[in-house]
Amino acid sequence: MNPNPPTDHLPKWKKGQPSPNPSGRKPKFITTLKRQGYHAGDINRVILTILSLPEEKVSEIASIEEYTILERIIAKALINSLRKGNLYAMESLLNRSVGMPKQQSEIQVEEKKIDVTLKL
């Protein structure tokens, strides 16, 4: 992807004109939830609670409008993931709430001996 795409075809914005983007960039989902009173701990608690429920209860949460949008979105993602046999939604939610599992890696170091002589 080109980091500096050509903009010659776009109309030029002139000083004094109304802004072409008056609302600015849309806030991220988590930022929006924080404005509504959610905290990171609340979001993580909802994720872990829904992950621990049986499938029937998760389906109920996804379909009933009494639950918050956060609960419904998480439930729908998990149900869709279950039907497709895909672990992506569960993995993403666990990584978000619990953190990434520790990963091991092997490193090979080659040792070289260097002799340094100083004549003072």
Secondary structure, DSSP 8 states (H G I E B T S, - for coil): --SS---TTS----TTS--SSTT-S---HHHHHHHTT--HHHHHHHHHHHHTS-HHHHHHHHH-TTS-HHHHHHHHHHHHHHHHT--HHHHHHHHHHT----------------------
